[in-house]
């Protein structure tokens, strides 16, 4: 027992010292993988050095409804109005849709995918069928108007 205590104490002090000594980065990066990781530091992050954080995402571009979008949606939905499109825009950018996540660029998905996404999300967001219809009309009409530019 008397021999174990000094050996344990010495080992503990050695490990403590070894873990606290700082080496310059060029001495640490001896393997090609480590050198590559240090050389490929992301210049777009807000940190001094690569801390393993991803670069900040660019802001999502939001598209408010306009007259072109209204004209397009009225071809398939004669009851559509600018009020309906604005309601969909508000729900999508500042209402129920962003309670759980950020707004996505409406061009990330096609119209069929948006239909499925909105059906699924409407249940989770606890929005009624009129609000769901407003969001879908907003997204489809603005997407088509953007593609016609």
Secondary structure, DSSP 8 states (H G I E B T S, - for coil): -HHHHHHHHHHHHHHHHHHH----HHHH--SHHHHHHHHT--TTSSSSS--S--------------HHHHHHHHHH-TT--HHHHHHHHHHHHHSGGGTTS----GGGS-HHHHHHHHHHHHHHHT--HHHHHHHHHHHHHHHHHHHT-
